Amino acid sequence: MCQHQPRCPDVLASDRLAARVVAGHPEQGWSLLCNGIVLFDDAGALLPGGRAVVPPAPAPAQALAAAA
């Protein structure tokens, strides 16, 4: 899918979210990456095969601050 150099990380690579944004929709909360991943503002993602990647859990201090 990636046509530029250096090539974006593959969808199975550990750094897959470092791929370039090809379509950004911040008003809707998502972006399409060059490797086919749909990245959501909460850091969750949808891989091309349909597998969901849940966003990382907030650190305990962040969770306490958000609850206050």
Predicted model as a PDB file, atoms N, CA, C, CB and O in Angstrom, pLDDT in the B-factor column:
MODEL        1                                                                  
ATOM      1  N   MET A   1       0.821  -1.188   0.000  1.00 63.00           N  
ATOM      2  CA  MET A   1       0.000   0.000   0.000  1.00 63.00           C  
ATOM      3  C   MET A   1       0.869   1.258   0.000  1.00 63.00           C  
ATOM      4  CB  MET A   1      -0.936  -0.005   1.203  1.00 63.00           C  
ATOM      5  O   MET A   1       0.545   2.216  -0.701  1.00 63.00           O  
ATOM      6  N   CYS A   2       1.952   1.281   0.759  1.00 74.00           N  
ATOM      7  CA  CYS A   2       2.818   2.446   0.901  1.00 74.00           C  
ATOM      8  C   CYS A   2       3.639   2.651  -0.365  1.00 74.00           C  
ATOM      9  CB  CYS A   2       3.742   2.290   2.119  1.00 74.00           C  
ATOM     10  O   CYS A   2       4.305   1.728  -0.835  1.00 74.00           O  
ATOM     11  N   GLN A   3       3.593   3.867  -0.917  1.00 80.00           N  
ATOM     12  CA  GLN A   3       4.292   4.164  -2.164  1.00 80.00           C  
ATOM     13  C   GLN A   3       5.464   5.127  -1.986  1.00 80.00           C  
ATOM     14  CB  GLN A   3       3.326   4.736  -3.157  1.00 80.00           C  
ATOM     15  O   GLN A   3       6.106   5.466  -2.979  1.00 80.00           O  
ATOM     16  N   HIS A   4       5.773   5.580  -0.781  1.00 78.00           N  
ATOM     17  CA  HIS A   4       6.842   6.555  -0.604  1.00 78.00           C  
ATOM     18  C   HIS A   4       8.045   5.922   0.098  1.00 78.00           C  
ATOM     19  CB  HIS A   4       6.335   7.765   0.196  1.00 78.00           C  
ATOM     20  O   HIS A   4       7.967   4.804   0.607  1.00 78.00           O  
ATOM     21  N   GLN A   5       9.161   6.662   0.114  1.00 84.00           N  
ATOM     22  CA  GLN A   5      10.394   6.180   0.739  1.00 84.00           C  
ATOM     23  C   GLN A   5      10.772   7.098   1.879  1.00 84.00           C  
ATOM     24  CB  GLN A   5      11.544   6.090  -0.289  1.00 84.00           C  
ATOM     25  O   GLN A   5      10.650   8.311   1.703  1.00 84.00           O  
ATOM     26  N   PRO A   6      11.211   6.639   3.010  1.00 85.00           N  
ATOM     27  CA  PRO A   6      11.219   5.227   3.378  1.00 85.00           C  
ATOM     28  C   PRO A   6       9.799   4.720   3.586  1.00 85.00           C  
ATOM     29  CB  PRO A   6      12.054   5.004   4.646  1.00 85.00           C  
ATOM     30  O   PRO A   6       8.888   5.479   3.918  1.00 85.00           O  
ATOM     31  N   ARG A   7       9.639   3.443   3.386  1.00 88.00           N  
ATOM     32  CA  ARG A   7       8.305   2.841   3.486  1.00 88.00           C  
ATOM     33  C   ARG A   7       7.792   2.896   4.920  1.00 88.00           C  
ATOM     34  CB  ARG A   7       8.331   1.383   2.990  1.00 88.00           C  
ATOM     35  O   ARG A   7       8.567   2.827   5.874  1.00 88.00           O  
ATOM     36  N   CYS A   8       6.498   3.019   5.056  1.00 91.00           N  
ATOM     37  CA  CYS A   8       5.862   3.011   6.374  1.00 91.00           C  
ATOM     38  C   CYS A   8       5.942   1.608   6.972  1.00 91.00           C  
ATOM     39  CB  CYS A   8       4.383   3.482   6.279  1.00 91.00           C  
ATOM     40  O   CYS A   8       6.041   0.620   6.244  1.00 91.00           O  
ATOM     41  N   PRO A   9       5.898   1.527   8.311  1.00 90.00           N  
ATOM     42  CA  PRO A   9       5.930   0.203   8.960  1.00 90.00           C  
ATOM     43  C   PRO A   9       4.725  -0.640   8.532  1.00 90.00           C  
ATOM     44  CB  PRO A   9       5.952   0.354  10.505  1.00 90.00           C  
ATOM     45  O   PRO A   9       3.628  -0.128   8.312  1.00 90.00           O  
ATOM     46  N   ASP A  10       4.963  -1.924   8.426  1.00 89.00           N  
ATOM     47  CA  ASP A  10       3.908  -2.875   8.092  1.00 89.00           C  
ATOM     48  C   ASP A  10       2.876  -2.925   9.215  1.00 89.00           C  
ATOM     49  CB  ASP A  10       4.498  -4.279   7.837  1.00 89.00           C  
ATOM     50  O   ASP A  10       3.175  -2.586  10.360  1.00 89.00           O  
ATOM     51  N   VAL A  11       1.686  -3.341   8.883  1.00 89.00           N  
ATOM     52  CA  VAL A  11       0.590  -3.409   9.849  1.00 89.00           C  
ATOM     53  C   VAL A  11       0.905  -4.349  11.020  1.00 89.00           C  
ATOM     54  CB  VAL A  11      -0.687  -3.865   9.152  1.00 89.00           C  
ATOM     55  O   VAL A  11       0.333  -4.190  12.098  1.00 89.00           O  
ATOM     56  N   LEU A  12       1.791  -5.310  10.833  1.00 89.00           N  
ATOM     57  CA  LEU A  12       2.148  -6.246  11.898  1.00 89.00           C  
ATOM     58  C   LEU A  12       3.392  -5.817  12.676  1.00 89.00           C  
ATOM     59  CB  LEU A  12       2.368  -7.620  11.316  1.00 89.00           C  
ATOM     60  O   LEU A  12       3.758  -6.469  13.653  1.00 89.00           O  
ATOM     61  N   ALA A  13       4.045  -4.737  12.261  1.00 89.00           N  
ATOM     62  CA  ALA A  13       5.255  -4.263  12.936  1.00 89.00           C  
ATOM     63  C   ALA A  13       4.906  -3.619  14.282  1.00 89.00           C  
ATOM     64  CB  ALA A  13       6.013  -3.257  12.042  1.00 89.00           C  
ATOM     65  O   ALA A  13       3.800  -3.109  14.464  1.00 89.00           O  
ATOM     66  N   SER A  14       5.845  -3.647  15.210  1.00 88.00           N  
ATOM     67  CA  SER A  14       5.588  -3.066  16.530  1.00 88.00           C  
ATOM     68  C   SER A  14       5.425  -1.544  16.460  1.00 88.00           C  
ATOM     69  CB  SER A  14       6.725  -3.422  17.490  1.00 88.00           C  
ATOM     70  O   SER A  14       4.763  -0.960  17.318  1.00 88.00           O  
ATOM     71  N   ASP A  15       6.013  -0.899  15.457  1.00 89.00           N  
ATOM     72  CA  ASP A  15       5.897   0.552  15.300  1.00 89.00           C  
ATOM     73  C   ASP A  15       4.874   0.942  14.228  1.00 89.00           C  
ATOM     74  CB  ASP A  15       7.254   1.145  14.952  1.00 89.00           C  
ATOM     75  O   ASP A  15       5.001   1.995  13.602  1.00 89.00           O  
ATOM     76  N   ARG A  16       3.870   0.101  14.019  1.00 89.00           N  
ATOM     77  CA  ARG A  16       2.892   0.287  12.943  1.00 89.00           C  
ATOM     78  C   ARG A  16       2.156   1.626  12.993  1.00 89.00           C  
ATOM     79  CB  ARG A  16       1.890  -0.820  12.988  1.00 89.00           C  
ATOM     80  O   ARG A  16       1.712   2.116  11.955  1.00 89.00           O  
ATOM     81  N   LEU A  17       2.019   2.224  14.174  1.00 87.00           N  
ATOM     82  CA  LEU A  17       1.292   3.493  14.285  1.00 87.00           C  
ATOM     83  C   LEU A  17       2.137   4.690  13.864  1.00 87.00           C  
ATOM     84  CB  LEU A  17       0.811   3.691  15.708  1.00 87.00           C  
ATOM     85  O   LEU A  17       1.662   5.825  13.890  1.00 87.00           O  
ATOM     86  N   ALA A  18       3.393   4.442  13.476  1.00 89.00           N  
ATOM     87  CA  ALA A  18       4.265   5.507  12.990  1.00 89.00           C  
ATOM     88  C   ALA A  18       4.064   5.775  11.498  1.00 89.00           C  
ATOM     89  CB  ALA A  18       5.719   5.152  13.260  1.00 89.00           C  
ATOM     90  O   ALA A  18       4.738   6.642  10.942  1.00 89.00           O  
ATOM     91  N   ALA A  19       3.167   5.065  10.845  1.00 92.00           N  
ATOM     92  CA  ALA A  19       2.902   5.269   9.419  1.00 92.00           C  
ATOM     93  C   ALA A  19       2.312   6.661   9.179  1.00 92.00           C  
ATOM     94  CB  ALA A  19       1.943   4.179   8.883  1.00 92.00           C  
ATOM     95  O   ALA A  19       1.728   7.260  10.082  1.00 92.00           O  
ATOM     96  N   ARG A  20       2.468   7.160   7.972  1.00 93.00           N  
ATOM     97  CA  ARG A  20       1.956   8.482   7.610  1.00 93.00           C  
ATOM     98  C   ARG A  20       0.438   8.511   7.553  1.00 93.00           C  
ATOM     99  CB  ARG A  20       2.523   8.915   6.274  1.00 93.00           C  
ATOM    100  O   ARG A  20      -0.207   7.529   7.186  1.00 93.00           O  
ATOM    101  N   VAL A  21      -0.114   9.651   7.923  1.00 94.00           N  
ATOM    102  CA  VAL A  21      -1.560   9.858   7.814  1.00 94.00           C  
ATOM    103  C   VAL A  21      -1.875  10.187   6.355  1.00 94.00           C  
ATOM    104  CB  VAL A  21      -2.056  11.006   8.781  1.00 94.00           C  
ATOM    105  O   VAL A  21      -1.276  11.096   5.782  1.00 94.00           O  
ATOM    106  N   VAL A  22      -2.811   9.454   5.753  1.00 93.00           N  
ATOM    107  CA  VAL A  22      -3.220   9.734   4.375  1.00 93.00           C  
ATOM    108  C   VAL A  22      -4.582  10.408   4.316  1.00 93.00           C  
ATOM    109  CB  VAL A  22      -3.247   8.449   3.562  1.00 93.00           C  
ATOM    110  O   VAL A  22      -4.905  11.063   3.326  1.00 93.00           O  
ATOM    111  N   ALA A  23      -5.383  10.255   5.364  1.00 95.00           N  
ATOM    112  CA  ALA A  23      -6.681  10.937   5.449  1.00 95.00           C  
ATOM    113  C   ALA A  23      -6.969  11.206   6.923  1.00 95.00           C  
ATOM    114  CB  ALA A  23      -7.834  10.078   4.789  1.00 95.00           C  
ATOM    115  O   ALA A  23      -7.213  10.285   7.703  1.00 95.00           O  
ATOM    116  N   GLY A  24      -6.937  12.474   7.283  1.00 95.00           N  
ATOM    117  CA  GLY A  24      -7.191  12.846   8.667  1.00 95.00           C  
ATOM    118  C   GLY A  24      -8.574  13.448   8.829  1.00 95.00           C  
ATOM    119  O   GLY A  24      -8.975  14.315   8.052  1.00 95.00           O  
ATOM    120  N   HIS A  25      -9.295  12.996   9.824  1.00 95.00           N  
ATOM    121  CA  HIS A  25     -10.631  13.521  10.121  1.00 95.00           C  
ATOM    122  C   HIS A  25     -10.724  13.812  11.621  1.00 95.00           C  
ATOM    123  CB  HIS A  25     -11.747  12.511   9.676  1.00 95.00           C  
ATOM    124  O   HIS A  25     -11.447  13.123  12.340  1.00 95.00           O  
ATOM    125  N   PRO A  26      -9.991  14.837  12.100  1.00 92.00           N  
ATOM    126  CA  PRO A  26      -9.995  15.135  13.534  1.00 92.00           C  
ATOM    127  C   PRO A  26     -11.377  15.513  14.060  1.00 92.00           C  
ATOM    128  CB  PRO A  26      -9.024  16.253  13.826  1.00 92.00           C  
ATOM    129  O   PRO A  26     -11.675  15.295  15.234  1.00 92.00           O  
ATOM    130  N   GLU A  27     -12.212  16.072  13.207  1.00 95.00           N  
ATOM    131  CA  GLU A  27     -13.564  16.432  13.645  1.00 95.00           C  
ATOM    132  C   GLU A  27     -14.405  15.195  13.946  1.00 95.00           C  
ATOM    133  CB  GLU A  27     -14.257  17.282  12.579  1.00 95.00           C  
ATOM    134  O   GLU A  27     -15.387  15.272  14.685  1.00 95.00           O  
ATOM    135  N   GLN A  28     -14.019  14.051  13.373  1.00 95.00           N  
ATOM    136  CA  GLN A  28     -14.711  12.790  13.624  1.00 95.00           C  
ATOM    137  C   GLN A  28     -13.922  11.877  14.554  1.00 95.00           C  
ATOM    138  CB  GLN A  28     -14.981  12.077  12.316  1.00 95.00           C  
ATOM    139  O   GLN A  28     -14.427  10.840  14.985  1.00 95.00           O  
ATOM    140  N   GLY A  29     -12.683  12.259  14.864  1.00 95.00           N  
ATOM    141  CA  GLY A  29     -11.887  11.505  15.818  1.00 95.00           C  
ATOM    142  C   GLY A  29     -11.106  10.334  15.262  1.00 95.00           C  
ATOM    143  O   GLY A  29     -10.782   9.411  16.009  1.00 95.00           O  
ATOM    144  N   TRP A  30     -10.787  10.337  13.955  1.00 95.00           N  
ATOM    145  CA  TRP A  30     -10.026   9.227  13.397  1.00 95.00           C  
ATOM    146  C   TRP A  30      -9.155   9.687  12.239  1.00 95.00           C  
ATOM    147  CB  TRP A  30     -10.963   8.119  12.940  1.00 95.00           C  
ATOM    148  O   TRP A  30      -9.385  10.737  11.639  1.00 95.00           O  
ATOM    149  N   SER A  31      -8.142   8.868  11.941  1.00 96.00           N  
ATOM    150  CA  SER A  31      -7.251   9.099  10.800  1.00 96.00           C  
ATOM    151  C   SER A  31      -6.943   7.762  10.143  1.00 96.00           C  
ATOM    152  CB  SER A  31      -5.933   9.816  11.242  1.00 96.00           C  
ATOM    153  O   SER A  31      -6.862   6.735  10.816  1.00 96.00           O  
ATOM    154  N   LEU A  32      -6.773   7.781   8.824  1.00 95.00           N  
ATOM    155  CA  LEU A  32      -6.377   6.596   8.072  1.00 95.00           C  
ATOM    156  C   LEU A  32      -4.882   6.690   7.834  1.00 95.00           C  
ATOM    157  CB  LEU A  32      -7.166   6.472   6.719  1.00 95.00           C  
ATOM    158  O   LEU A  32      -4.394   7.681   7.292  1.00 95.00           O  
ATOM    159  N   LEU A  33      -4.153   5.656   8.242  1.00 94.00           N  
ATOM    160  CA  LEU A  33      -2.709   5.624   8.039  1.00 94.00           C  
ATOM    161  C   LEU A  33      -2.374   4.941   6.717  1.00 94.00           C  
ATOM    162  CB  LEU A  33      -2.013   4.903   9.208  1.00 94.00           C  
ATOM    163  O   LEU A  33      -3.185   4.196   6.168  1.00 94.00           O  
ATOM    164  N   CYS A  34      -1.180   5.202   6.221  1.00 93.00           N  
ATOM    165  CA  CYS A  34      -0.740   4.678   4.929  1.00 93.00           C  
ATOM    166  C   CYS A  34      -0.764   3.152   4.869  1.00 93.00           C  
ATOM    167  CB  CYS A  34       0.654   5.173   4.627  1.00 93.00           C  
ATOM    168  O   CYS A  34      -0.961   2.580   3.797  1.00 93.00           O  
ATOM    169  N   ASN A  35      -0.568   2.495   5.995  1.00 93.00           N  
ATOM    170  CA  ASN A  35      -0.555   1.028   6.013  1.00 93.00           C  
ATOM    171  C   ASN A  35      -1.954   0.419   6.179  1.00 93.00           C  
ATOM    172  CB  ASN A  35       0.345   0.539   7.135  1.00 93.00           C  
ATOM    173  O   ASN A  35      -2.086  -0.792   6.349  1.00 93.00           O  
ATOM    174  N   GLY A  36      -2.995   1.259   6.129  1.00 93.00           N  
ATOM    175  CA  GLY A  36      -4.364   0.762   6.172  1.00 93.00           C  
ATOM    176  C   GLY A  36      -4.995   0.748   7.544  1.00 93.00           C  
ATOM    177  O   GLY A  36      -6.145   0.332   7.680  1.00 93.00           O  
ATOM    178  N   ILE A  37      -4.288   1.186   8.560  1.00 94.00           N  
ATOM    179  CA  ILE A  37      -4.821   1.211   9.920  1.00 94.00           C  
ATOM    180  C   ILE A  37      -5.682   2.457  10.110  1.00 94.00           C  
ATOM    181  CB  ILE A  37      -3.673   1.176  10.964  1.00 94.00           C  
ATOM    182  O   ILE A  37      -5.309   3.548   9.679  1.00 94.00           O  
ATOM    183  N   VAL A  38      -6.829   2.290  10.754  1.00 96.00           N  
ATOM    184  CA  VAL A  38      -7.651   3.425  11.166  1.00 96.00           C  
ATOM    185  C   VAL A  38      -7.287   3.694  12.624  1.00 96.00           C  
ATOM    186  CB  VAL A  38      -9.214   3.137  10.982  1.00 96.00           C  
ATOM    187  O   VAL A  38      -7.494   2.848  13.494  1.00 96.00           O  
ATOM    188  N   LEU A  39      -6.741   4.886  12.877  1.00 94.00           N  
ATOM    189  CA  LEU A  39      -6.288   5.269  14.209  1.00 94.00           C  
ATOM    190  C   LEU A  39      -7.289   6.239  14.807  1.00 94.00           C  
ATOM    191  CB  LEU A  39      -4.871   5.897  14.164  1.00 94.00           C  
ATOM    192  O   LEU A  39      -7.628   7.248  14.188  1.00 94.00           O  
ATOM    193  N   PHE A  40      -7.765   5.938  16.012  1.00 94.00           N  
ATOM    194  CA  PHE A  40      -8.743   6.784  16.691  1.00 94.00           C  
ATOM    195  C   PHE A  40      -8.050   7.709  17.682  1.00 94.00           C  
ATOM    196  CB  PHE A  40      -9.798   5.925  17.409  1.00 94.00           C  
ATOM    197  O   PHE A  40      -6.949   7.413  18.144  1.00 94.00           O  
ATOM    198  N   ASP A  41      -8.688   8.824  18.009  1.00 91.00           N  
ATOM    199  CA  ASP A  41      -8.108   9.823  18.899  1.00 91.00           C  
ATOM    200  C   ASP A  41      -7.768   9.285  20.285  1.00 91.00           C  
ATOM    201  CB  ASP A  41      -9.048  10.975  19.035  1.00 91.00           C  
ATOM    202  O   ASP A  41      -6.874   9.817  20.943  1.00 91.00           O  
ATOM    203  N   ASP A  42      -8.452   8.254  20.736  1.00 88.00           N  
ATOM    204  CA  ASP A  42      -8.154   7.685  22.053  1.00 88.00           C  
ATOM    205  C   ASP A  42      -7.000   6.683  22.002  1.00 88.00           C  
ATOM    206  CB  ASP A  42      -9.394   7.010  22.621  1.00 88.00           C  
ATOM    207  O   ASP A  42      -6.734   5.996  22.988  1.00 88.00           O  
ATOM    208  N   ALA A  43      -6.312   6.596  20.853  1.00 85.00           N  
ATOM    209  CA  ALA A  43      -5.173   5.707  20.602  1.00 85.00           C  
ATOM    210  C   ALA A  43      -5.597   4.269  20.324  1.00 85.00           C  
ATOM    211  CB  ALA A  43      -4.231   5.734  21.784  1.00 85.00           C  
ATOM    212  O   ALA A  43      -4.735   3.399  20.198  1.00 85.00           O  
ATOM    213  N   GLY A  44      -6.881   3.996  20.227  1.00 90.00           N  
ATOM    214  CA  GLY A  44      -7.342   2.695  19.758  1.00 90.00           C  
ATOM    215  C   GLY A  44      -7.161   2.651  18.249  1.00 90.00           C  
ATOM    216  O   GLY A  44      -6.990   3.689  17.609  1.00 90.00           O  
ATOM    217  N   ALA A  45      -7.199   1.464  17.687  1.00 93.00           N  
ATOM    218  CA  ALA A  45      -6.989   1.326  16.250  1.00 93.00           C  
ATOM    219  C   ALA A  45      -7.788   0.148  15.706  1.00 93.00           C  
ATOM    220  CB  ALA A  45      -5.496   1.148  15.938  1.00 93.00           C  
ATOM    221  O   ALA A  45      -8.152  -0.778  16.431  1.00 93.00           O  
ATOM    222  N   LEU A  46      -8.043   0.217  14.415  1.00 93.00           N  
ATOM    223  CA  LEU A  46      -8.690  -0.866  13.693  1.00 93.00           C  
ATOM    224  C   LEU A  46      -7.739  -1.282  12.579  1.00 93.00           C  
ATOM    225  CB  LEU A  46     -10.101  -0.437  13.128  1.00 93.00           C  
ATOM    226  O   LEU A  46      -7.419  -0.484  11.698  1.00 93.00           O  
ATOM    227  N   LEU A  47      -7.288  -2.533  12.621  1.00 93.00           N  
ATOM    228  CA  LEU A  47      -6.346  -3.036  11.628  1.00 93.00           C  
ATOM    229  C   LEU A  47      -7.093  -3.429  10.359  1.00 93.00           C  
ATOM    230  CB  LEU A  47      -5.551  -4.238  12.186  1.00 93.00           C  
ATOM    231  O   LEU A  47      -8.296  -3.686  10.408  1.00 93.00           O  
ATOM    232  N   PRO A  48      -6.394  -3.481   9.214  1.00 92.00           N  
ATOM    233  CA  PRO A  48      -7.058  -3.799   7.949  1.00 92.00           C  
ATOM    234  C   PRO A  48      -7.868  -5.091   7.955  1.00 92.00           C  
ATOM    235  CB  PRO A  48      -6.043  -3.880   6.878  1.00 92.00           C  
ATOM    236  O   PRO A  48      -8.879  -5.166   7.258  1.00 92.00           O  
ATOM    237  N   GLY A  49      -7.476  -6.085   8.694  1.00 90.00           N  
ATOM    238  CA  GLY A  49      -8.214  -7.343   8.745  1.00 90.00           C  
ATOM    239  C   GLY A  49      -9.451  -7.290   9.622  1.00 90.00           C  
ATOM    240  O   GLY A  49     -10.203  -8.262   9.687  1.00 90.00           O  
ATOM    241  N   GLY A  50      -9.676  -6.159  10.303  1.00 91.00           N  
ATOM    242  CA  GLY A  50     -10.837  -6.011  11.157  1.00 91.00           C  
ATOM    243  C   GLY A  50     -10.558  -6.176  12.636  1.00 91.00           C  
ATOM    244  O   GLY A  50     -11.450  -5.986  13.463  1.00 91.00           O  
ATOM    245  N   ARG A  51      -9.316  -6.530  12.981  1.00 92.00           N  
ATOM    246  CA  ARG A  51      -8.963  -6.700  14.398  1.00 92.00           C  
ATOM    247  C   ARG A  51      -8.867  -5.340  15.081  1.00 92.00           C  
ATOM    248  CB  ARG A  51      -7.624  -7.472  14.544  1.00 92.00           C  
ATOM    249  O   ARG A  51      -8.268  -4.411  14.538  1.00 92.00           O  
ATOM    250  N   ALA A  52      -9.445  -5.223  16.251  1.00 92.00           N  
ATOM    251  CA  ALA A  52      -9.395  -3.975  17.017  1.00 92.00           C  
ATOM    252  C   ALA A  52      -8.203  -4.001  17.966  1.00 92.00           C  
ATOM    253  CB  ALA A  52     -10.712  -3.755  17.806  1.00 92.00           C  
ATOM    254  O   ALA A  52      -7.867  -5.040  18.533  1.00 92.00           O  
ATOM    255  N   VAL A  53      -7.576  -2.850  18.130  1.00 89.00           N  
ATOM    256  CA  VAL A  53      -6.503  -2.672  19.099  1.00 89.00           C  
ATOM    257  C   VAL A  53      -7.027  -1.676  20.119  1.00 89.00           C  
ATOM    258  CB  VAL A  53      -5.153  -2.178  18.422  1.00 89.00           C  
ATOM    259  O   VAL A  53      -7.298  -0.522  19.785  1.00 89.00           O  
ATOM    260  N   VAL A  54      -7.167  -2.117  21.355  1.00 87.00           N  
ATOM    261  CA  VAL A  54      -7.729  -1.243  22.392  1.00 87.00           C  
ATOM    262  C   VAL A  54      -6.704  -0.191  22.793  1.00 87.00           C  
ATOM    263  CB  VAL A  54      -8.171  -2.066  23.630  1.00 87.00           C  
ATOM    264  O   VAL A  54      -5.500  -0.444  22.751  1.00 87.00           O  
ATOM    265  N   PRO A  55      -7.182   0.995  23.183  1.00 82.00           N  
ATOM    266  CA  PRO A  55      -6.248   2.029  23.616  1.00 82.00           C  
ATOM    267  C   PRO A  55      -5.568   1.614  24.917  1.00 82.00           C  
ATOM    268  CB  PRO A  55      -6.974   3.376  23.795  1.00 82.00           C  
ATOM    269  O   PRO A  55      -6.132   0.850  25.701  1.00 82.00           O  
ATOM    270  N   PRO A  56      -4.369   2.114  25.142  1.00 77.00           N  
ATOM    271  CA  PRO A  56      -3.692   1.769  26.397  1.00 77.00           C  
ATOM    272  C   PRO A  56      -4.438   2.344  27.591  1.00 77.00           C  
ATOM    273  CB  PRO A  56      -2.243   2.278  26.387  1.00 77.00           C  
ATOM    274  O   PRO A  56      -5.057   3.404  27.496  1.00 77.00           O  
ATOM    275  N   ALA A  57      -4.375   1.644  28.708  1.00 74.00           N  
ATOM    276  CA  ALA A  57      -5.030   2.121  29.934  1.00 74.00           C  
ATOM    277  C   ALA A  57      -4.271   3.335  30.455  1.00 74.00           C  
ATOM    278  CB  ALA A  57      -5.090   0.994  31.022  1.00 74.00           C  
ATOM    279  O   ALA A  57      -3.044   3.371  30.373  1.00 74.00           O  
ATOM    280  N   PRO A  58      -4.977   4.327  30.988  1.00 71.00           N  
ATOM    281  CA  PRO A  58      -4.283   5.499  31.531  1.00 71.00           C  
ATOM    282  C   PRO A  58      -3.476   5.120  32.767  1.00 71.00           C  
ATOM    283  CB  PRO A  58      -5.290   6.615  31.876  1.00 71.00           C  
ATOM    284  O   PRO A  58      -3.800   4.168  33.476  1.00 71.00           O  
ATOM    285  N   ALA A  59      -2.423   5.886  33.005  1.00 69.00           N  
ATOM    286  CA  ALA A  59      -1.631   5.687  34.217  1.00 69.00           C  
ATOM    287  C   ALA A  59      -2.494   5.999  35.433  1.00 69.00           C  
ATOM    288  CB  ALA A  59      -0.353   6.577  34.204  1.00 69.00           C  
ATOM    289  O   ALA A  59      -3.418   6.806  35.323  1.00 69.00           O  
ATOM    290  N   PRO A  60      -2.233   5.398  36.577  1.00 72.00           N  
ATOM    291  CA  PRO A  60      -3.079   5.627  37.758  1.00 72.00           C  
ATOM    292  C   PRO A  60      -3.258   7.109  38.106  1.00 72.00           C  
ATOM    293  CB  PRO A  60      -2.490   4.908  38.948  1.00 72.00           C  
ATOM    294  O   PRO A  60      -4.365   7.513  38.461  1.00 72.00           O  
ATOM    295  N   ALA A  61      -2.216   7.924  38.017  1.00 67.00           N  
ATOM    296  CA  ALA A  61      -2.339   9.348  38.338  1.00 67.00           C  
ATOM    297  C   ALA A  61      -3.284  10.042  37.363  1.00 67.00           C  
ATOM    298  CB  ALA A  61      -0.959  10.028  38.312  1.00 67.00           C  
ATOM    299  O   ALA A  61      -4.054  10.914  37.767  1.00 67.00           O  
ATOM    300  N   GLN A  62      -3.235   9.670  36.096  1.00 59.00           N  
ATOM    301  CA  GLN A  62      -4.136  10.263  35.102  1.00 59.00           C  
ATOM    302  C   GLN A  62      -5.577   9.861  35.376  1.00 59.00           C  
ATOM    303  CB  GLN A  62      -3.731   9.837  33.681  1.00 59.00           C  
ATOM    304  O   GLN A  62      -6.484  10.679  35.224  1.00 59.00           O  
ATOM    305  N   ALA A  63      -5.801   8.624  35.775  1.00 56.00           N  
ATOM    306  CA  ALA A  63      -7.151   8.154  36.050  1.00 56.00           C  
ATOM    307  C   ALA A  63      -7.739   8.884  37.248  1.00 56.00           C  
ATOM    308  CB  ALA A  63      -7.156   6.646  36.294  1.00 56.00           C  
ATOM    309  O   ALA A  63      -8.920   9.231  37.235  1.00 56.00           O  
ATOM    310  N   LEU A  64      -6.942   9.124  38.280  1.00 60.00           N  
ATOM    311  CA  LEU A  64      -7.416   9.848  39.450  1.00 60.00           C  
ATOM    312  C   LEU A  64      -7.743  11.304  39.117  1.00 60.00           C  
ATOM    313  CB  LEU A  64      -6.375   9.788  40.559  1.00 60.00           C  
ATOM    314  O   LEU A  64      -8.736  11.848  39.600  1.00 60.00           O  
ATOM    315  N   ALA A  65      -6.905  11.929  38.292  1.00 62.00           N  
ATOM    316  CA  ALA A  65      -7.134  13.323  37.909  1.00 62.00           C  
ATOM    317  C   ALA A  65      -8.393  13.442  37.052  1.00 62.00           C  
ATOM    318  CB  ALA A  65      -5.912  13.885  37.148  1.00 62.00           C  
ATOM    319  O   ALA A  65      -9.137  14.415  37.178  1.00 62.00           O  
ATOM    320  N   ALA A  66      -8.635  12.478  36.197  1.00 63.00           N  
ATOM    321  CA  ALA A  66      -9.821  12.501  35.335  1.00 63.00           C  
ATOM    322  C   ALA A  66     -11.087  12.304  36.154  1.00 63.00           C  
ATOM    323  CB  ALA A  66      -9.723  11.419  34.249  1.00 63.00           C  
ATOM    324  O   ALA A  66     -12.137  12.841  35.802  1.00 63.00           O  
ATOM    325  N   ALA A  67     -11.007  11.549  37.231  1.00 61.00           N  
ATOM    326  CA  ALA A  67     -12.186  11.284  38.063  1.00 61.00           C  
ATOM    327  C   ALA A  67     -12.542  12.470  38.962  1.00 61.00           C  
ATOM    328  CB  ALA A  67     -11.950  10.048  38.919  1.00 61.00           C  
ATOM    329  O   ALA A  67     -13.677  12.574  39.426  1.00 61.00           O  
ATOM    330  N   ALA A  68     -11.584  13.359  39.209  1.00 57.00           N  
ATOM    331  CA  ALA A  68     -11.823  14.494  40.104  1.00 57.00           C  
ATOM    332  C   ALA A  68     -12.655  15.584  39.458  1.00 57.00           C  
ATOM    333  CB  ALA A  68     -10.512  15.074  40.563  1.00 57.00           C  
ATOM    334  O   ALA A  68     -12.938  16.602  40.090  1.00 57.00           O  
TER     335      ALA A  68                                                      
ENDMDL                                                                          
END                                                                             
